[in-house]
Amino acid sequence: MNRTTVLVELIVVLTLMRSLLVAGRVVPPSCARCGVQLERRALGEPVCRCGF
Ligand SMILES: [Zn+2]
């Protein structure tokens, strides 16, 4: 196992953990394009606009 393999595995694990957090409503779902969250949690919060 070389360093690149470890790095790729780390990215995969982080991605999985993030989707689990989103599923658990810990982190609000964010746009894959601009990175801004899709759902407004508080009034006046910035949300994704590229979906419109
Ligand atoms: Zn967006």
mmCIF file of the protein (N, C-alpha, C, O) and its ligand, coordinates in Angstrom:
data_MODEL
# 
_entry.id   MODEL 
# 
loop_
_entity.id 
_entity.type 
_entity.pdbx_number_of_molecules 
1 polymer     1 
2 non-polymer 1 
# 
_entity_poly.entity_id                      1 
_entity_poly.type                           'polypeptide(L)' 
_entity_poly.nstd_linkage                   no 
_entity_poly.nstd_monomer                   no 
_entity_poly.pdbx_seq_one_letter_code       MNRTTVLVELIVVLTLMRSLLVAGRVVPPSCARCGVQLERRALGEPVCRCGF 
_entity_poly.pdbx_seq_one_letter_code_can   MNRTTVLVELIVVLTLMRSLLVAGRVVPPSCARCGVQLERRALGEPVCRCGF 
_entity_poly.pdbx_strand_id                 A 
# 
loop_
_entity_poly_seq.entity_id 
_entity_poly_seq.num 
_entity_poly_seq.mon_id 
_entity_poly_seq.hetero 
1 1  MET n 
1 2  ASN n 
1 3  ARG n 
1 4  THR n 
1 5  THR n 
1 6  VAL n 
1 7  LEU n 
1 8  VAL n 
1 9  GLU n 
1 10 LEU n 
1 11 ILE n 
1 12 VAL n 
1 13 VAL n 
1 14 LEU n 
1 15 THR n 
1 16 LEU n 
1 17 MET n 
1 18 ARG n 
1 19 SER n 
1 20 LEU n 
1 21 LEU n 
1 22 VAL n 
1 23 ALA n 
1 24 GLY n 
1 25 ARG n 
1 26 VAL n 
1 27 VAL n 
1 28 PRO n 
1 29 PRO n 
1 30 SER n 
1 31 CYS n 
1 32 ALA n 
1 33 ARG n 
1 34 CYS n 
1 35 GLY n 
1 36 VAL n 
1 37 GLN n 
1 38 LEU n 
1 39 GLU n 
1 40 ARG n 
1 41 ARG n 
1 42 ALA n 
1 43 LEU n 
1 44 GLY n 
1 45 GLU n 
1 46 PRO n 
1 47 VAL n 
1 48 CYS n 
1 49 ARG n 
1 50 CYS n 
1 51 GLY n 
1 52 PHE n 
# 
loop_
_struct_asym.id 
_struct_asym.entity_id 
A 1 
B 2 
# 
loop_
_chem_comp.id 
_chem_comp.type 
_chem_comp.mon_nstd_flag 
ALA 'L-peptide linking' y 
ARG 'L-peptide linking' y 
ASN 'L-peptide linking' y 
CYS 'L-peptide linking' y 
GLN 'L-peptide linking' y 
GLU 'L-peptide linking' y 
GLY 'peptide linking'   y 
ILE 'L-peptide linking' y 
LEU 'L-peptide linking' y 
MET 'L-peptide linking' y 
PHE 'L-peptide linking' y 
PRO 'L-peptide linking' y 
SER 'L-peptide linking' y 
THR 'L-peptide linking' y 
VAL 'L-peptide linking' y 
ZN  non-polymer         . 
# 
_pdbx_entity_nonpoly.entity_id   2 
_pdbx_entity_nonpoly.name        ? 
_pdbx_entity_nonpoly.comp_id     ZN 
# 
_pdbx_nonpoly_scheme.asym_id         B 
_pdbx_nonpoly_scheme.entity_id       2 
_pdbx_nonpoly_scheme.mon_id          ZN 
_pdbx_nonpoly_scheme.ndb_seq_num     1 
_pdbx_nonpoly_scheme.pdb_seq_num     101 
_pdbx_nonpoly_scheme.auth_seq_num    101 
_pdbx_nonpoly_scheme.pdb_mon_id      ZN 
_pdbx_nonpoly_scheme.auth_mon_id     ZN 
_pdbx_nonpoly_scheme.pdb_strand_id   A 
_pdbx_nonpoly_scheme.pdb_ins_code    . 
# 
loop_
_atom_site.group_PDB 
_atom_site.id 
_atom_site.type_symbol 
_atom_site.label_atom_id 
_atom_site.label_alt_id 
_atom_site.label_comp_id 
_atom_site.label_asym_id 
_atom_site.label_entity_id 
_atom_site.label_seq_id 
_atom_site.pdbx_PDB_ins_code 
_atom_site.Cartn_x 
_atom_site.Cartn_y 
_atom_site.Cartn_z 
_atom_site.occupancy 
_atom_site.B_iso_or_equiv 
_atom_site.pdbx_formal_charge 
_atom_site.auth_seq_id 
_atom_site.auth_comp_id 
_atom_site.auth_asym_id 
_atom_site.auth_atom_id 
_atom_site.pdbx_PDB_model_num 
ATOM   1   N  N  . MET A 1 1  ? 0.850   -1.195 0.000   1.00 0.00 ? 1   MET A N  1 
ATOM   2   C  CA . MET A 1 1  ? 0.000   0.000  0.000   1.00 0.00 ? 1   MET A CA 1 
ATOM   3   C  C  . MET A 1 1  ? 0.889   1.250  0.000   1.00 0.00 ? 1   MET A C  1 
ATOM   4   O  O  . MET A 1 1  ? 1.692   1.444  0.912   1.00 0.00 ? 1   MET A O  1 
ATOM   5   N  N  . ASN A 1 2  ? 0.744   2.074  -1.003  1.00 0.00 ? 2   ASN A N  1 
ATOM   6   C  CA . ASN A 1 2  ? 1.558   3.292  -1.055  1.00 0.00 ? 2   ASN A CA 1 
ATOM   7   C  C  . ASN A 1 2  ? 0.788   4.503  -0.546  1.00 0.00 ? 2   ASN A C  1 
ATOM   8   O  O  . ASN A 1 2  ? -0.358  4.405  -0.107  1.00 0.00 ? 2   ASN A O  1 
ATOM   9   N  N  . ARG A 1 3  ? 1.444   5.621  -0.621  1.00 0.00 ? 3   ARG A N  1 
ATOM   10  C  CA . ARG A 1 3  ? 0.866   6.828  -0.038  1.00 0.00 ? 3   ARG A CA 1 
ATOM   11  C  C  . ARG A 1 3  ? -0.399  7.277  -0.788  1.00 0.00 ? 3   ARG A C  1 
ATOM   12  O  O  . ARG A 1 3  ? -1.351  7.759  -0.174  1.00 0.00 ? 3   ARG A O  1 
ATOM   13  N  N  . THR A 1 4  ? -0.399  7.117  -2.102  1.00 0.00 ? 4   THR A N  1 
ATOM   14  C  CA . THR A 1 4  ? -1.556  7.544  -2.895  1.00 0.00 ? 4   THR A CA 1 
ATOM   15  C  C  . THR A 1 4  ? -2.798  6.748  -2.510  1.00 0.00 ? 4   THR A C  1 
ATOM   16  O  O  . THR A 1 4  ? -3.890  7.308  -2.411  1.00 0.00 ? 4   THR A O  1 
ATOM   17  N  N  . THR A 1 5  ? -2.637  5.455  -2.295  1.00 0.00 ? 5   THR A N  1 
ATOM   18  C  CA . THR A 1 5  ? -3.768  4.612  -1.910  1.00 0.00 ? 5   THR A CA 1 
ATOM   19  C  C  . THR A 1 5  ? -4.356  5.066  -0.574  1.00 0.00 ? 5   THR A C  1 
ATOM   20  O  O  . THR A 1 5  ? -5.575  5.126  -0.410  1.00 0.00 ? 5   THR A O  1 
ATOM   21  N  N  . VAL A 1 6  ? -3.495  5.376  0.356   1.00 0.00 ? 6   VAL A N  1 
ATOM   22  C  CA . VAL A 1 6  ? -3.951  5.845  1.671   1.00 0.00 ? 6   VAL A CA 1 
ATOM   23  C  C  . VAL A 1 6  ? -4.720  7.147  1.521   1.00 0.00 ? 6   VAL A C  1 
ATOM   24  O  O  . VAL A 1 6  ? -5.758  7.343  2.154   1.00 0.00 ? 6   VAL A O  1 
ATOM   25  N  N  . LEU A 1 7  ? -4.204  8.037  0.676   1.00 0.00 ? 7   LEU A N  1 
ATOM   26  C  CA . LEU A 1 7  ? -4.855  9.330  0.466   1.00 0.00 ? 7   LEU A CA 1 
ATOM   27  C  C  . LEU A 1 7  ? -6.239  9.149  -0.142  1.00 0.00 ? 7   LEU A C  1 
ATOM   28  O  O  . LEU A 1 7  ? -7.197  9.792  0.287   1.00 0.00 ? 7   LEU A O  1 
ATOM   29  N  N  . VAL A 1 8  ? -6.346  8.283  -1.132  1.00 0.00 ? 8   VAL A N  1 
ATOM   30  C  CA . VAL A 1 8  ? -7.636  8.033  -1.785  1.00 0.00 ? 8   VAL A CA 1 
ATOM   31  C  C  . VAL A 1 8  ? -8.621  7.435  -0.788  1.00 0.00 ? 8   VAL A C  1 
ATOM   32  O  O  . VAL A 1 8  ? -9.787  7.829  -0.752  1.00 0.00 ? 8   VAL A O  1 
ATOM   33  N  N  . GLU A 1 9  ? -8.158  6.492  0.018   1.00 0.00 ? 9   GLU A N  1 
ATOM   34  C  CA . GLU A 1 9  ? -9.031  5.885  1.023   1.00 0.00 ? 9   GLU A CA 1 
ATOM   35  C  C  . GLU A 1 9  ? -9.506  6.912  2.036   1.00 0.00 ? 9   GLU A C  1 
ATOM   36  O  O  . GLU A 1 9  ? -10.653 6.878  2.482   1.00 0.00 ? 9   GLU A O  1 
ATOM   37  N  N  . LEU A 1 10 ? -8.616  7.822  2.395   1.00 0.00 ? 10  LEU A N  1 
ATOM   38  C  CA . LEU A 1 10 ? -8.971  8.868  3.353   1.00 0.00 ? 10  LEU A CA 1 
ATOM   39  C  C  . LEU A 1 10 ? -10.082 9.748  2.785   1.00 0.00 ? 10  LEU A C  1 
ATOM   40  O  O  . LEU A 1 10 ? -11.030 10.093 3.490   1.00 0.00 ? 10  LEU A O  1 
ATOM   41  N  N  . ILE A 1 11 ? -9.962  10.107 1.510   1.00 0.00 ? 11  ILE A N  1 
ATOM   42  C  CA . ILE A 1 11 ? -10.981 10.942 0.860   1.00 0.00 ? 11  ILE A CA 1 
ATOM   43  C  C  . ILE A 1 11 ? -12.319 10.205 0.822   1.00 0.00 ? 11  ILE A C  1 
ATOM   44  O  O  . ILE A 1 11 ? -13.367 10.796 1.085   1.00 0.00 ? 11  ILE A O  1 
ATOM   45  N  N  . VAL A 1 12 ? -12.279 8.915  0.495   1.00 0.00 ? 12  VAL A N  1 
ATOM   46  C  CA . VAL A 1 12 ? -13.514 8.112  0.435   1.00 0.00 ? 12  VAL A CA 1 
ATOM   47  C  C  . VAL A 1 12 ? -14.177 8.069  1.803   1.00 0.00 ? 12  VAL A C  1 
ATOM   48  O  O  . VAL A 1 12 ? -15.390 8.248  1.914   1.00 0.00 ? 12  VAL A O  1 
ATOM   49  N  N  . VAL A 1 13 ? -13.391 7.834  2.838   1.00 0.00 ? 13  VAL A N  1 
ATOM   50  C  CA . VAL A 1 13 ? -13.941 7.760  4.203   1.00 0.00 ? 13  VAL A CA 1 
ATOM   51  C  C  . VAL A 1 13 ? -14.537 9.095  4.614   1.00 0.00 ? 13  VAL A C  1 
ATOM   52  O  O  . VAL A 1 13 ? -15.614 9.140  5.207   1.00 0.00 ? 13  VAL A O  1 
ATOM   53  N  N  . LEU A 1 14 ? -13.836 10.191 4.299   1.00 0.00 ? 14  LEU A N  1 
ATOM   54  C  CA . LEU A 1 14 ? -14.341 11.517 4.649   1.00 0.00 ? 14  LEU A CA 1 
ATOM   55  C  C  . LEU A 1 14 ? -15.647 11.809 3.928   1.00 0.00 ? 14  LEU A C  1 
ATOM   56  O  O  . LEU A 1 14 ? -16.569 12.382 4.510   1.00 0.00 ? 14  LEU A O  1 
ATOM   57  N  N  . THR A 1 15 ? -15.727 11.413 2.658   1.00 0.00 ? 15  THR A N  1 
ATOM   58  C  CA . THR A 1 15 ? -16.953 11.629 1.887   1.00 0.00 ? 15  THR A CA 1 
ATOM   59  C  C  . THR A 1 15 ? -18.111 10.836 2.487   1.00 0.00 ? 15  THR A C  1 
ATOM   60  O  O  . THR A 1 15 ? -19.225 11.345 2.605   1.00 0.00 ? 15  THR A O  1 
ATOM   61  N  N  . LEU A 1 16 ? -17.840 9.595  2.861   1.00 0.00 ? 16  LEU A N  1 
ATOM   62  C  CA . LEU A 1 16 ? -18.880 8.754  3.465   1.00 0.00 ? 16  LEU A CA 1 
ATOM   63  C  C  . LEU A 1 16 ? -19.349 9.347  4.792   1.00 0.00 ? 16  LEU A C  1 
ATOM   64  O  O  . LEU A 1 16 ? -20.545 9.387  5.078   1.00 0.00 ? 16  LEU A O  1 
ATOM   65  N  N  . MET A 1 17 ? -18.391 9.808  5.597   1.00 0.00 ? 17  MET A N  1 
ATOM   66  C  CA . MET A 1 17 ? -18.746 10.372 6.896   1.00 0.00 ? 17  MET A CA 1 
ATOM   67  C  C  . MET A 1 17 ? -19.593 11.624 6.720   1.00 0.00 ? 17  MET A C  1 
ATOM   68  O  O  . MET A 1 17 ? -20.529 11.871 7.481   1.00 0.00 ? 17  MET A O  1 
ATOM   69  N  N  . ARG A 1 18 ? -19.247 12.414 5.700   1.00 0.00 ? 18  ARG A N  1 
ATOM   70  C  CA . ARG A 1 18 ? -19.993 13.643 5.460   1.00 0.00 ? 18  ARG A CA 1 
ATOM   71  C  C  . ARG A 1 18 ? -21.430 13.333 5.051   1.00 0.00 ? 18  ARG A C  1 
ATOM   72  O  O  . ARG A 1 18 ? -22.368 13.985 5.510   1.00 0.00 ? 18  ARG A O  1 
ATOM   73  N  N  . SER A 1 19 ? -21.598 12.327 4.179   1.00 0.00 ? 19  SER A N  1 
ATOM   74  C  CA . SER A 1 19 ? -22.959 11.983 3.755   1.00 0.00 ? 19  SER A CA 1 
ATOM   75  C  C  . SER A 1 19 ? -23.758 11.420 4.922   1.00 0.00 ? 19  SER A C  1 
ATOM   76  O  O  . SER A 1 19 ? -24.973 11.606 4.997   1.00 0.00 ? 19  SER A O  1 
ATOM   77  N  N  . LEU A 1 20 ? -23.076 10.734 5.831   1.00 0.00 ? 20  LEU A N  1 
ATOM   78  C  CA . LEU A 1 20 ? -23.763 10.229 7.016   1.00 0.00 ? 20  LEU A CA 1 
ATOM   79  C  C  . LEU A 1 20 ? -24.213 11.387 7.900   1.00 0.00 ? 20  LEU A C  1 
ATOM   80  O  O  . LEU A 1 20 ? -25.318 11.368 8.442   1.00 0.00 ? 20  LEU A O  1 
ATOM   81  N  N  . LEU A 1 21 ? -23.357 12.390 8.043   1.00 0.00 ? 21  LEU A N  1 
ATOM   82  C  CA . LEU A 1 21 ? -23.709 13.556 8.849   1.00 0.00 ? 21  LEU A CA 1 
ATOM   83  C  C  . LEU A 1 21 ? -24.876 14.298 8.229   1.00 0.00 ? 21  LEU A C  1 
ATOM   84  O  O  . LEU A 1 21 ? -25.773 14.749 8.941   1.00 0.00 ? 21  LEU A O  1 
ATOM   85  N  N  . VAL A 1 22 ? -24.874 14.429 6.911   1.00 0.00 ? 22  VAL A N  1 
ATOM   86  C  CA . VAL A 1 22 ? -25.972 15.101 6.209   1.00 0.00 ? 22  VAL A CA 1 
ATOM   87  C  C  . VAL A 1 22 ? -27.259 14.307 6.409   1.00 0.00 ? 22  VAL A C  1 
ATOM   88  O  O  . VAL A 1 22 ? -28.317 14.890 6.644   1.00 0.00 ? 22  VAL A O  1 
ATOM   89  N  N  . ALA A 1 23 ? -27.175 12.978 6.316   1.00 0.00 ? 23  ALA A N  1 
ATOM   90  C  CA . ALA A 1 23 ? -28.346 12.133 6.499   1.00 0.00 ? 23  ALA A CA 1 
ATOM   91  C  C  . ALA A 1 23 ? -28.874 12.262 7.917   1.00 0.00 ? 23  ALA A C  1 
ATOM   92  O  O  . ALA A 1 23 ? -30.081 12.184 8.148   1.00 0.00 ? 23  ALA A O  1 
ATOM   93  N  N  . GLY A 1 24 ? -27.963 12.461 8.872   1.00 0.00 ? 24  GLY A N  1 
ATOM   94  C  CA . GLY A 1 24 ? -28.358 12.615 10.268  1.00 0.00 ? 24  GLY A CA 1 
ATOM   95  C  C  . GLY A 1 24 ? -28.746 14.030 10.613  1.00 0.00 ? 24  GLY A C  1 
ATOM   96  O  O  . GLY A 1 24 ? -28.990 14.346 11.778  1.00 0.00 ? 24  GLY A O  1 
ATOM   97  N  N  . ARG A 1 25 ? -28.805 14.893 9.602   1.00 0.00 ? 25  ARG A N  1 
ATOM   98  C  CA . ARG A 1 25 ? -29.221 16.288 9.785   1.00 0.00 ? 25  ARG A CA 1 
ATOM   99  C  C  . ARG A 1 25 ? -28.282 17.053 10.698  1.00 0.00 ? 25  ARG A C  1 
ATOM   100 O  O  . ARG A 1 25 ? -28.677 18.050 11.303  1.00 0.00 ? 25  ARG A O  1 
ATOM   101 N  N  . VAL A 1 26 ? -27.057 16.602 10.800  1.00 0.00 ? 26  VAL A N  1 
ATOM   102 C  CA . VAL A 1 26 ? -26.089 17.336 11.610  1.00 0.00 ? 26  VAL A CA 1 
ATOM   103 C  C  . VAL A 1 26 ? -25.552 18.507 10.792  1.00 0.00 ? 26  VAL A C  1 
ATOM   104 O  O  . VAL A 1 26 ? -25.422 19.627 11.285  1.00 0.00 ? 26  VAL A O  1 
ATOM   105 N  N  . VAL A 1 27 ? -25.248 18.219 9.540   1.00 0.00 ? 27  VAL A N  1 
ATOM   106 C  CA . VAL A 1 27 ? -24.759 19.249 8.633   1.00 0.00 ? 27  VAL A CA 1 
ATOM   107 C  C  . VAL A 1 27 ? -25.814 19.454 7.556   1.00 0.00 ? 27  VAL A C  1 
ATOM   108 O  O  . VAL A 1 27 ? -26.276 18.473 6.973   1.00 0.00 ? 27  VAL A O  1 
ATOM   109 N  N  . PRO A 1 28 ? -26.211 20.688 7.271   1.00 0.00 ? 28  PRO A N  1 
ATOM   110 C  CA . PRO A 1 28 ? -27.203 20.914 6.220   1.00 0.00 ? 28  PRO A CA 1 
ATOM   111 C  C  . PRO A 1 28 ? -26.630 20.542 4.861   1.00 0.00 ? 28  PRO A C  1 
ATOM   112 O  O  . PRO A 1 28 ? -25.442 20.745 4.612   1.00 0.00 ? 28  PRO A O  1 
ATOM   113 N  N  . PRO A 1 29 ? -27.471 19.994 3.970   1.00 0.00 ? 29  PRO A N  1 
ATOM   114 C  CA . PRO A 1 29 ? -26.991 19.621 2.642   1.00 0.00 ? 29  PRO A CA 1 
ATOM   115 C  C  . PRO A 1 29 ? -26.521 20.847 1.883   1.00 0.00 ? 29  PRO A C  1 
ATOM   116 O  O  . PRO A 1 29 ? -27.204 21.870 1.856   1.00 0.00 ? 29  PRO A O  1 
ATOM   117 N  N  . SER A 1 30 ? -25.352 20.740 1.268   1.00 0.00 ? 30  SER A N  1 
ATOM   118 C  CA . SER A 1 30 ? -24.815 21.885 0.546   1.00 0.00 ? 30  SER A CA 1 
ATOM   119 C  C  . SER A 1 30 ? -24.725 21.575 -0.936  1.00 0.00 ? 30  SER A C  1 
ATOM   120 O  O  . SER A 1 30 ? -24.639 20.416 -1.341  1.00 0.00 ? 30  SER A O  1 
ATOM   121 N  N  . CYS A 1 31 ? -24.747 22.619 -1.732  1.00 0.00 ? 31  CYS A N  1 
ATOM   122 C  CA . CYS A 1 31 ? -24.711 22.494 -3.179  1.00 0.00 ? 31  CYS A CA 1 
ATOM   123 C  C  . CYS A 1 31 ? -23.348 21.965 -3.629  1.00 0.00 ? 31  CYS A C  1 
ATOM   124 O  O  . CYS A 1 31 ? -22.308 22.399 -3.135  1.00 0.00 ? 31  CYS A O  1 
ATOM   125 N  N  . ALA A 1 32 ? -23.372 21.029 -4.565  1.00 0.00 ? 32  ALA A N  1 
ATOM   126 C  CA . ALA A 1 32 ? -22.125 20.454 -5.057  1.00 0.00 ? 32  ALA A CA 1 
ATOM   127 C  C  . ALA A 1 32 ? -21.399 21.432 -5.967  1.00 0.00 ? 32  ALA A C  1 
ATOM   128 O  O  . ALA A 1 32 ? -20.200 21.291 -6.206  1.00 0.00 ? 32  ALA A O  1 
ATOM   129 N  N  . ARG A 1 33 ? -22.114 22.411 -6.467  1.00 0.00 ? 33  ARG A N  1 
ATOM   130 C  CA . ARG A 1 33 ? -21.544 23.350 -7.426  1.00 0.00 ? 33  ARG A CA 1 
ATOM   131 C  C  . ARG A 1 33 ? -20.903 24.550 -6.732  1.00 0.00 ? 33  ARG A C  1 
ATOM   132 O  O  . ARG A 1 33 ? -19.748 24.882 -6.998  1.00 0.00 ? 33  ARG A O  1 
ATOM   133 N  N  . CYS A 1 34 ? -21.656 25.198 -5.844  1.00 0.00 ? 34  CYS A N  1 
ATOM   134 C  CA . CYS A 1 34 ? -21.136 26.418 -5.231  1.00 0.00 ? 34  CYS A CA 1 
ATOM   135 C  C  . CYS A 1 34 ? -20.781 26.218 -3.761  1.00 0.00 ? 34  CYS A C  1 
ATOM   136 O  O  . CYS A 1 34 ? -20.135 27.076 -3.160  1.00 0.00 ? 34  CYS A O  1 
ATOM   137 N  N  . GLY A 1 35 ? -21.197 25.092 -3.175  1.00 0.00 ? 35  GLY A N  1 
ATOM   138 C  CA . GLY A 1 35 ? -20.831 24.799 -1.801  1.00 0.00 ? 35  GLY A CA 1 
ATOM   139 C  C  . GLY A 1 35 ? -21.705 25.486 -0.769  1.00 0.00 ? 35  GLY A C  1 
ATOM   140 O  O  . GLY A 1 35 ? -21.512 25.289 0.431   1.00 0.00 ? 35  GLY A O  1 
ATOM   141 N  N  . VAL A 1 36 ? -22.669 26.296 -1.216  1.00 0.00 ? 36  VAL A N  1 
ATOM   142 C  CA . VAL A 1 36 ? -23.574 26.977 -0.293  1.00 0.00 ? 36  VAL A CA 1 
ATOM   143 C  C  . VAL A 1 36 ? -24.701 26.015 0.075   1.00 0.00 ? 36  VAL A C  1 
ATOM   144 O  O  . VAL A 1 36 ? -25.152 25.230 -0.758  1.00 0.00 ? 36  VAL A O  1 
ATOM   145 N  N  . GLN A 1 37 ? -25.148 26.080 1.319   1.00 0.00 ? 37  GLN A N  1 
ATOM   146 C  CA . GLN A 1 37 ? -26.194 25.159 1.760   1.00 0.00 ? 37  GLN A CA 1 
ATOM   147 C  C  . GLN A 1 37 ? -27.494 25.373 1.002   1.00 0.00 ? 37  GLN A C  1 
ATOM   148 O  O  . GLN A 1 37 ? -27.808 26.487 0.581   1.00 0.00 ? 37  GLN A O  1 
ATOM   149 N  N  . LEU A 1 38 ? -28.243 24.296 0.835   1.00 0.00 ? 38  LEU A N  1 
ATOM   150 C  CA . LEU A 1 38 ? -29.464 24.346 0.033   1.00 0.00 ? 38  LEU A CA 1 
ATOM   151 C  C  . LEU A 1 38 ? -30.675 24.770 0.850   1.00 0.00 ? 38  LEU A C  1 
ATOM   152 O  O  . LEU A 1 38 ? -31.601 25.384 0.320   1.00 0.00 ? 38  LEU A O  1 
ATOM   153 N  N  . GLU A 1 39 ? -30.670 24.445 2.135   1.00 0.00 ? 39  GLU A N  1 
ATOM   154 C  CA . GLU A 1 39 ? -31.817 24.775 2.964   1.00 0.00 ? 39  GLU A CA 1 
ATOM   155 C  C  . GLU A 1 39 ? -31.463 25.874 3.958   1.00 0.00 ? 39  GLU A C  1 
ATOM   156 O  O  . GLU A 1 39 ? -30.392 25.866 4.564   1.00 0.00 ? 39  GLU A O  1 
ATOM   157 N  N  . ARG A 1 40 ? -32.371 26.803 4.110   1.00 0.00 ? 40  ARG A N  1 
ATOM   158 C  CA . ARG A 1 40 ? -32.172 27.900 5.050   1.00 0.00 ? 40  ARG A CA 1 
ATOM   159 C  C  . ARG A 1 40 ? -32.539 27.441 6.450   1.00 0.00 ? 40  ARG A C  1 
ATOM   160 O  O  . ARG A 1 40 ? -33.644 26.959 6.698   1.00 0.00 ? 40  ARG A O  1 
ATOM   161 N  N  . ARG A 1 41 ? -31.585 27.604 7.361   1.00 0.00 ? 41  ARG A N  1 
ATOM   162 C  CA . ARG A 1 41 ? -31.852 27.201 8.748   1.00 0.00 ? 41  ARG A CA 1 
ATOM   163 C  C  . ARG A 1 41 ? -32.299 28.393 9.580   1.00 0.00 ? 41  ARG A C  1 
ATOM   164 O  O  . ARG A 1 41 ? -33.136 28.258 10.473  1.00 0.00 ? 41  ARG A O  1 
ATOM   165 N  N  . ALA A 1 42 ? -31.750 29.540 9.289   1.00 0.00 ? 42  ALA A N  1 
ATOM   166 C  CA . ALA A 1 42 ? -32.144 30.757 9.983   1.00 0.00 ? 42  ALA A CA 1 
ATOM   167 C  C  . ALA A 1 42 ? -32.489 31.813 8.953   1.00 0.00 ? 42  ALA A C  1 
ATOM   168 O  O  . ALA A 1 42 ? -32.020 31.766 7.816   1.00 0.00 ? 42  ALA A O  1 
ATOM   169 N  N  . LEU A 1 43 ? -33.319 32.772 9.361   1.00 0.00 ? 43  LEU A N  1 
ATOM   170 C  CA . LEU A 1 43 ? -33.774 33.785 8.426   1.00 0.00 ? 43  LEU A CA 1 
ATOM   171 C  C  . LEU A 1 43 ? -32.576 34.634 7.938   1.00 0.00 ? 43  LEU A C  1 
ATOM   172 O  O  . LEU A 1 43 ? -31.739 35.070 8.728   1.00 0.00 ? 43  LEU A O  1 
ATOM   173 N  N  . GLY A 1 44 ? -32.531 34.845 6.629   1.00 0.00 ? 44  GLY A N  1 
ATOM   174 C  CA . GLY A 1 44 ? -31.491 35.697 6.068   1.00 0.00 ? 44  GLY A CA 1 
ATOM   175 C  C  . GLY A 1 44 ? -30.196 34.969 5.750   1.00 0.00 ? 44  GLY A C  1 
ATOM   176 O  O  . GLY A 1 44 ? -29.237 35.594 5.298   1.00 0.00 ? 44  GLY A O  1 
ATOM   177 N  N  . GLU A 1 45 ? -30.148 33.682 5.972   1.00 0.00 ? 45  GLU A N  1 
ATOM   178 C  CA . GLU A 1 45 ? -28.945 32.918 5.671   1.00 0.00 ? 45  GLU A CA 1 
ATOM   179 C  C  . GLU A 1 45 ? -28.785 32.768 4.163   1.00 0.00 ? 45  GLU A C  1 
ATOM   180 O  O  . GLU A 1 45 ? -29.776 32.624 3.447   1.00 0.00 ? 45  GLU A O  1 
ATOM   181 N  N  . PRO A 1 46 ? -27.549 32.801 3.676   1.00 0.00 ? 46  PRO A N  1 
ATOM   182 C  CA . PRO A 1 46 ? -27.354 32.605 2.241   1.00 0.00 ? 46  PRO A CA 1 
ATOM   183 C  C  . PRO A 1 46 ? -27.625 31.157 1.838   1.00 0.00 ? 46  PRO A C  1 
ATOM   184 O  O  . PRO A 1 46 ? -27.179 30.224 2.506   1.00 0.00 ? 46  PRO A O  1 
ATOM   185 N  N  . VAL A 1 47 ? -28.362 30.978 0.739   1.00 0.00 ? 47  VAL A N  1 
ATOM   186 C  CA . VAL A 1 47 ? -28.636 29.638 0.220   1.00 0.00 ? 47  VAL A CA 1 
ATOM   187 C  C  . VAL A 1 47 ? -28.227 29.593 -1.248  1.00 0.00 ? 47  VAL A C  1 
ATOM   188 O  O  . VAL A 1 47 ? -28.001 30.627 -1.877  1.00 0.00 ? 47  VAL A O  1 
ATOM   189 N  N  . CYS A 1 48 ? -28.137 28.384 -1.778  1.00 0.00 ? 48  CYS A N  1 
ATOM   190 C  CA . CYS A 1 48 ? -27.731 28.192 -3.168  1.00 0.00 ? 48  CYS A CA 1 
ATOM   191 C  C  . CYS A 1 48 ? -28.750 28.801 -4.129  1.00 0.00 ? 48  CYS A C  1 
ATOM   192 O  O  . CYS A 1 48 ? -29.961 28.670 -3.956  1.00 0.00 ? 48  CYS A O  1 
ATOM   193 N  N  . ARG A 1 49 ? -28.216 29.463 -5.136  1.00 0.00 ? 49  ARG A N  1 
ATOM   194 C  CA . ARG A 1 49 ? -29.099 30.072 -6.120  1.00 0.00 ? 49  ARG A CA 1 
ATOM   195 C  C  . ARG A 1 49 ? -28.906 29.459 -7.499  1.00 0.00 ? 49  ARG A C  1 
ATOM   196 O  O  . ARG A 1 49 ? -29.683 29.744 -8.410  1.00 0.00 ? 49  ARG A O  1 
ATOM   197 N  N  . CYS A 1 50 ? -27.904 28.637 -7.670  1.00 0.00 ? 50  CYS A N  1 
ATOM   198 C  CA . CYS A 1 50 ? -27.656 28.098 -9.008  1.00 0.00 ? 50  CYS A CA 1 
ATOM   199 C  C  . CYS A 1 50 ? -28.634 26.973 -9.345  1.00 0.00 ? 50  CYS A C  1 
ATOM   200 O  O  . CYS A 1 50 ? -28.665 26.492 -10.478 1.00 0.00 ? 50  CYS A O  1 
ATOM   201 N  N  . GLY A 1 51 ? -29.440 26.550 -8.352  1.00 0.00 ? 51  GLY A N  1 
ATOM   202 C  CA . GLY A 1 51 ? -30.434 25.517 -8.627  1.00 0.00 ? 51  GLY A CA 1 
ATOM   203 C  C  . GLY A 1 51 ? -31.676 26.064 -9.292  1.00 0.00 ? 51  GLY A C  1 
ATOM   204 O  O  . GLY A 1 51 ? -32.486 25.309 -9.830  1.00 0.00 ? 51  GLY A O  1 
ATOM   205 N  N  . PHE A 1 52 ? -31.828 27.382 -9.255  1.00 0.00 ? 52  PHE A N  1 
ATOM   206 C  CA . PHE A 1 52 ? -33.041 27.979 -9.835  1.00 0.00 ? 52  PHE A CA 1 
ATOM   207 C  C  . PHE A 1 52 ? -32.901 28.216 -11.323 1.00 0.00 ? 52  PHE A C  1 
ATOM   208 O  O  . PHE A 1 52 ? -33.832 28.712 -11.959 1.00 0.00 ? 52  PHE A O  1 
HETATM 209 ZN ZN . ZN  B 2 .  ? -25.323 26.053 -5.842  1.00 0.00 2 101 ZN  A ZN 1 
# 
